[in-house]
Structure formats: C-alpha cells, structure tokens
Amino acid sequence: MSIVNTNQATGSVTCGCDTPTKSGSITYRPPMDIYQYSDRYELHLDLPGSSADQIEATIDDDVLTVQGRVAVRYAGDITPIHAEFGVGDFERRVRLGEDVDPDQLSAGYQDGVLRLVLPKRAERQPRRVTVKPGN
C-alpha cells in the first residue's frame, strides 16, 4: 500500500482536492512534495508567509487534511504587478494508505516549509531475516 491512491491503469496519484475551507473558499493549493522512506512518508508543503499557528493538520476517516491561511504580504497601497506566492486560505488533502500509522503523525514548520512525517506501521515495514547456518 502507499500513502496515496494510485490508479493502477494510469499510474496517476490522487492527493489533493479543492473544497471549501472553514472560511468558505480556497484561494490556492500550495505545492506539495511526497517522499517515501523505508520507515515513513514525508510531505513537504511550501507555505511562505504562514506561521505554525495559522496551519492545522487533521486526520479523519483516513484522510489527512492540511489547511490554514497565508497572510497578505503587502501593506497599504502596494499592488503587486505579478505575484506567484499564494495568499489567503489553502487546503490540501491526502488519503492515507493502510501502511501509515496515523497516531504517530508529527509536523514542523520552518523557513516557510511545513514538514509532515507519517511513520509506517511496524508490521508493514520491510525487515531483514537473519539466515543462520544449520537446520
């Protein structure tokens, strides 16, 4: 199993959806990278301009939801001519596979990047079997 739903026929991955947040609208979906290690998955979301107290991560019915707000960066009468960084409400959802231990989820926010660590269940992790000489 994996952390996300993968369409076996196309190899496509379902890892996000745009649905209304608590405030009623989504301004943007932040970029997200998913990494797989032998003992865990890591999700990295680029959220420059946010803060740890503006980000919420929840697990409900095997779906990890990350939502929050990125504050407006421009004060007063400044109007950006071109802006690529998201501002406002955001949300990302990831359906968790059965190999993820949702009770061990941890999260940290540093330098504009949210890092979520989802350990794999111990019984699902690969293990090495020692082969001994003899019967």
Backbone as JSON, one array per atom type, in Angstrom:
{
  "sequence": "MSIVNTNQATGSVTCGCDTPTKSGSITYRPPMDIYQYSDRYELHLDLPGSSADQIEATIDDDVLTVQGRVAVRYAGDITPIHAEFGVGDFERRVRLGEDVDPDQLSAGYQDGVLRLVLPKRAERQPRRVTVKPGN",
  "N": [[0.84, -1.19, 0.0], [0.28, 2.34, -0.31], [0.81, 5.8, 0.57], [-0.93, 7.37, -0.82], [-3.75, 7.32, -3.09], [-3.4, 5.4, -5.93], [-3.97, 5.17, -9.32], [-4.03, 2.22, -10.85], [-4.12, 1.61, -13.57], [-3.4, 3.95, -14.96], [-1.37, 5.01, -13.47], [-1.65, 7.37, -12.16], [-1.8, 9.7, -9.42], [-3.84, 10.39, -6.65], [-4.02, 13.04, -4.68], [-4.99, 15.42, -3.68], [-7.59, 17.87, -3.26], [-9.92, 20.39, -4.16], [-11.83, 21.9, -1.98], [-14.24, 23.78, -0.09], [-12.85, 25.74, 2.59], [-12.87, 26.42, 6.15], [-13.51, 29.12, 6.12], [-14.94, 29.28, 3.82], [-13.95, 29.51, 1.21], [-11.38, 28.63, -1.14], [-8.25, 29.92, -1.75], [-5.87, 29.1, -2.89], [-3.88, 26.17, -3.8], [-1.23, 24.98, -2.1], [2.09, 24.11, -3.26], [3.16, 20.69, -3.07], [5.33, 18.15, -1.99], [5.89, 14.64, -1.92], [7.57, 12.21, -0.17], [8.96, 8.94, 0.03], [10.23, 6.78, 2.41], [11.95, 3.95, 3.85], [10.81, 3.54, 6.35], [8.89, 5.51, 6.7], [6.7, 8.15, 5.46], [7.1, 11.38, 4.04], [5.69, 14.58, 3.83], [6.04, 17.59, 2.23], [5.13, 20.88, 2.28], [5.05, 23.94, 0.62], [4.8, 26.91, 2.18], [5.28, 29.81, 2.32], [5.24, 32.77, 4.27], [3.29, 32.02, 6.02], [2.5, 30.83, 9.33], [3.19, 28.68, 12.13], [1.01, 28.7, 13.88], [-1.07, 29.31, 12.19], [-1.66, 27.14, 10.73], [-3.33, 24.06, 10.29], [-3.49, 20.63, 10.85], [-5.23, 17.68, 10.31], [-6.57, 14.37, 10.85], [-9.03, 12.43, 9.53], [-11.14, 9.78, 9.07], [-9.19, 8.33, 7.6], [-8.12, 10.33, 5.98], [-5.82, 12.81, 5.53], [-5.86, 16.16, 6.25], [-4.68, 19.3, 5.48], [-4.85, 22.58, 6.33], [-5.18, 26.15, 6.27], [-4.01, 29.51, 6.55], [-2.4, 32.02, 4.66], [-0.97, 35.02, 5.3], [-1.63, 38.3, 3.95], [0.94, 39.88, 2.17], [1.43, 42.48, 1.49], [1.4, 45.81, 2.4], [-0.67, 48.66, 2.98], [-0.97, 50.8, 0.18], [0.21, 49.22, -1.76], [0.31, 47.42, -4.72], [0.71, 44.36, -6.12], [2.31, 43.68, -9.21], [2.91, 41.33, -10.46], [2.44, 38.24, -9.04], [3.33, 35.18, -7.6], [3.34, 33.72, -5.29], [1.15, 32.14, -3.04], [-1.64, 33.6, -1.37], [-3.87, 33.87, 1.29], [-6.59, 31.61, 2.07], [-5.88, 28.11, 2.24], [-5.87, 24.63, 1.28], [-5.07, 21.19, 1.45], [-5.52, 17.77, 0.74], [-4.88, 14.38, 1.6], [-5.29, 11.03, 0.99], [-4.77, 8.44, 3.21], [-2.87, 5.44, 3.13], [-3.19, 1.99, 4.22], [-0.82, 1.32, 5.38], [0.17, 3.4, 6.84], [0.76, 4.82, 10.04], [-1.43, 6.53, 11.69], [-1.54, 7.56, 14.26], [0.97, 8.34, 14.94], [1.72, 10.63, 13.62], [3.65, 13.51, 12.95], [4.52, 17.0, 12.91], [6.2, 19.88, 11.6], [7.14, 23.3, 11.21], [9.17, 25.32, 9.37], [11.16, 27.9, 8.03], [9.3, 28.56, 6.02], [8.36, 26.13, 5.11], [6.23, 23.43, 5.56], [6.59, 20.43, 7.2], [5.5, 17.23, 7.27], [5.53, 14.21, 8.96], [4.89, 10.88, 8.49], [4.91, 8.0, 9.97], [5.4, 4.57, 8.97], [3.43, 1.69, 9.68], [4.73, -0.62, 12.02], [4.47, -3.38, 11.5], [4.25, -3.37, 8.79], [6.58, -2.53, 7.71], [9.57, -3.19, 5.85], [11.64, -5.92, 6.75], [14.67, -7.43, 7.77], [15.65, -10.79, 7.55], [17.56, -12.91, 9.43], [19.77, -15.32, 8.31], [20.81, -18.37, 9.47], [23.51, -20.66, 9.83], [23.09, -24.2, 9.41], [20.37, -26.32, 10.56]],
  "CA": [[0.0, 0.0, 0.0], [1.0, 3.59, -0.32], [0.17, 6.89, 1.28], [-1.92, 8.0, -1.68], [-4.45, 6.45, -4.02], [-2.78, 5.38, -7.24], [-4.74, 4.49, -10.35], [-3.12, 1.19, -11.38], [-4.12, 1.62, -15.03], [-2.72, 5.12, -15.5], [-0.27, 5.41, -12.6], [-1.88, 8.7, -11.61], [-1.9, 9.75, -7.97], [-4.84, 11.3, -6.13], [-3.5, 13.51, -3.39], [-5.5, 16.72, -3.28], [-8.88, 18.27, -3.81], [-10.31, 21.76, -3.82], [-13.14, 22.0, -1.35], [-14.24, 24.98, 0.75], [-12.27, 25.69, 3.93], [-13.76, 26.95, 7.18], [-13.95, 30.46, 5.75], [-15.85, 29.17, 2.71], [-13.35, 29.49, -0.12], [-9.96, 28.3, -1.26], [-7.54, 30.85, -2.6], [-4.89, 28.36, -3.67], [-3.34, 24.9, -3.3], [0.23, 25.11, -2.04], [2.85, 22.98, -3.81], [3.43, 19.64, -2.09], [6.17, 17.02, -2.39], [5.72, 13.46, -1.07], [8.74, 11.34, -0.2], [8.79, 7.65, 0.7], [11.41, 6.15, 3.0], [11.61, 2.58, 4.24], [10.05, 3.52, 7.6], [7.97, 6.63, 6.83], [6.46, 9.07, 4.36], [7.19, 12.79, 4.41], [5.03, 15.54, 2.97], [6.58, 18.94, 2.37], [4.28, 21.88, 1.64], [5.63, 25.27, 0.59], [3.84, 27.86, 2.74], [5.97, 31.03, 2.76], [4.34, 33.81, 4.75], [2.39, 31.5, 7.02], [3.15, 30.55, 10.62], [2.72, 27.41, 12.7], [-0.31, 28.87, 14.49], [-2.07, 29.51, 11.14], [-1.75, 25.89, 9.98], [-3.99, 22.99, 11.02], [-3.44, 19.31, 10.21], [-6.15, 16.75, 10.97], [-6.82, 13.1, 10.19], [-10.4, 11.98, 9.74], [-11.53, 8.73, 8.14], [-8.01, 8.03, 6.79], [-7.77, 11.44, 5.11], [-5.05, 13.88, 6.17], [-6.22, 17.47, 5.71], [-3.86, 20.42, 5.93], [-5.49, 23.83, 5.91], [-4.75, 27.32, 7.01], [-4.06, 30.83, 5.91], [-1.18, 32.78, 4.45], [-1.34, 36.43, 5.43], [-1.28, 39.22, 2.86], [2.3, 40.39, 2.36], [1.56, 43.85, 1.03], [0.74, 46.76, 3.29], [-1.05, 49.95, 2.42], [-1.43, 50.95, -1.2], [1.05, 48.45, -2.67], [-0.41, 46.46, -5.55], [1.69, 43.59, -6.88], [2.1, 43.59, -10.65], [2.96, 39.89, -10.74], [2.64, 37.52, -7.78], [3.17, 33.74, -7.73], [3.15, 33.13, -3.98], [-0.24, 32.14, -2.65], [-2.07, 34.4, -0.23], [-5.26, 33.57, 1.66], [-6.88, 30.27, 2.58], [-5.41, 26.98, 1.45], [-6.2, 23.3, 1.79], [-4.63, 20.01, 0.71], [-5.97, 16.51, 1.35], [-4.18, 13.17, 1.16], [-5.87, 9.8, 1.54], [-3.7, 7.61, 3.77], [-2.95, 4.0, 2.92], [-3.26, 1.23, 5.48], [0.51, 1.14, 5.94], [0.51, 4.58, 7.64], [0.32, 4.82, 11.43], [-1.91, 7.91, 11.87], [-1.34, 8.01, 15.64], [2.35, 8.78, 15.11], [1.95, 11.79, 12.77], [4.29, 14.69, 13.55], [4.61, 18.11, 11.96], [7.04, 21.02, 11.96], [7.11, 24.38, 10.23], [10.41, 26.09, 9.45], [11.61, 28.56, 6.8], [8.26, 28.56, 5.01], [8.04, 24.77, 4.67], [5.59, 22.53, 6.52], [7.07, 19.05, 7.03], [4.68, 16.25, 7.97], [6.15, 12.88, 8.98], [3.89, 9.84, 8.72], [5.59, 6.71, 10.08], [4.71, 3.36, 8.53], [3.17, 0.73, 10.75], [5.87, -1.51, 12.2], [4.23, -4.67, 10.85], [4.27, -3.17, 7.34], [7.93, -2.14, 7.28], [10.42, -4.31, 5.46], [12.59, -6.34, 7.78], [15.68, -8.38, 7.32], [15.62, -12.07, 8.26], [18.9, -13.47, 9.54], [19.91, -16.73, 7.91], [21.83, -18.99, 10.3], [23.95, -21.96, 9.3], [22.5, -25.38, 10.07], [18.92, -26.53, 10.39]],
  "C": [[0.87, 1.24, 0.0], [0.21, 4.64, 0.43], [-0.97, 7.51, 0.49], [-2.63, 6.96, -2.52], [-3.75, 6.53, -5.37], [-3.66, 4.59, -8.18], [-3.81, 3.51, -11.03], [-3.04, 1.24, -12.91], [-3.3, 2.77, -15.59], [-1.5, 5.53, -14.7], [-0.46, 6.77, -11.97], [-2.12, 8.62, -10.11], [-2.96, 10.77, -7.58], [-4.37, 11.77, -4.77], [-4.01, 14.88, -3.0], [-6.86, 16.97, -3.87], [-9.17, 19.68, -3.37], [-11.72, 21.74, -3.27], [-13.1, 23.22, -0.44], [-13.58, 24.74, 2.1], [-13.29, 26.26, 4.91], [-14.32, 28.32, 6.79], [-14.82, 30.45, 4.49], [-15.22, 29.16, 1.33], [-11.88, 29.15, -0.05], [-9.33, 29.32, -2.18], [-6.55, 30.1, -3.48], [-4.55, 27.03, -3.02], [-1.83, 25.02, -3.27], [0.91, 23.89, -2.67], [3.18, 21.98, -2.71], [4.3, 18.57, -2.72], [5.91, 15.88, -1.41], [6.92, 12.57, -1.27], [8.44, 10.05, 0.54], [10.15, 7.15, 1.15], [11.0, 4.74, 3.43], [10.71, 2.55, 5.48], [8.99, 4.62, 7.73], [7.72, 7.29, 5.47], [6.68, 10.47, 4.9], [6.48, 13.61, 3.36], [5.64, 16.89, 3.26], [5.67, 19.88, 1.6], [4.95, 23.24, 1.73], [4.58, 26.28, 1.01], [4.54, 29.13, 3.21], [4.94, 32.08, 3.18], [3.33, 33.32, 5.76], [3.14, 31.38, 8.34], [2.51, 29.29, 11.19], [1.32, 27.55, 13.29], [-1.42, 29.14, 13.47], [-2.31, 28.24, 10.33], [-2.4, 24.83, 10.86], [-3.9, 21.7, 10.21], [-4.32, 18.37, 11.01], [-6.22, 15.46, 10.16], [-8.24, 12.67, 10.56], [-10.73, 10.97, 8.65], [-10.42, 8.45, 7.11], [-7.68, 9.1, 5.75], [-7.05, 12.49, 5.95], [-5.42, 15.18, 5.47], [-5.32, 18.51, 6.33], [-4.53, 21.68, 5.41], [-5.0, 24.97, 6.77], [-4.85, 28.58, 6.18], [-2.64, 31.38, 5.79], [-1.58, 34.24, 4.41], [-0.91, 37.23, 4.2], [0.08, 39.83, 3.17], [2.44, 41.88, 2.08], [0.75, 44.79, 1.91], [0.35, 48.03, 2.51], [-1.5, 49.89, 0.98], [-0.56, 50.19, -2.2], [0.18, 47.44, -3.41], [0.61, 45.67, -6.34], [1.32, 43.54, -8.36], [2.07, 42.13, -11.08], [3.26, 39.18, -9.42], [2.38, 36.03, -7.99], [3.0, 33.05, -6.38], [1.69, 33.24, -3.59], [-0.48, 32.98, -1.42], [-3.52, 34.04, 0.03], [-5.39, 32.16, 2.18], [-6.33, 29.21, 1.65], [-5.87, 25.68, 2.09], [-5.62, 22.25, 0.86], [-5.12, 18.79, 1.48], [-5.19, 15.36, 0.74], [-4.86, 11.98, 1.81], [-4.72, 8.9, 1.96], [-3.93, 6.14, 3.47], [-2.93, 3.28, 4.26], [-1.89, 0.98, 6.09], [0.95, 2.32, 6.8], [-0.05, 4.43, 9.04], [-0.14, 6.23, 11.77], [-1.7, 8.45, 13.28], [0.06, 8.57, 15.87], [2.71, 9.99, 14.23], [2.65, 12.89, 13.55], [4.45, 15.75, 12.48], [5.51, 19.2, 12.51], [7.01, 22.04, 10.85], [8.37, 25.22, 10.42], [10.75, 26.64, 8.07], [10.58, 28.46, 5.68], [7.84, 27.19, 4.5], [7.41, 23.99, 5.82], [6.05, 21.12, 6.2], [6.23, 18.15, 7.91], [5.35, 14.89, 7.85], [5.09, 11.87, 9.37], [4.61, 8.5, 8.77], [4.73, 5.57, 9.53], [4.48, 2.47, 9.73], [4.33, -0.26, 10.81], [5.68, -2.83, 11.47], [4.28, -4.58, 9.33], [5.66, -2.8, 6.81], [8.73, -3.36, 6.86], [11.37, -4.67, 6.6], [13.51, -7.39, 7.21], [15.61, -9.62, 8.19], [17.04, -12.61, 8.25], [18.89, -14.95, 9.19], [21.09, -17.3, 8.69], [22.26, -20.31, 9.67], [23.32, -23.11, 10.08], [21.01, -25.44, 9.84], [18.2, -25.58, 11.26]]
}
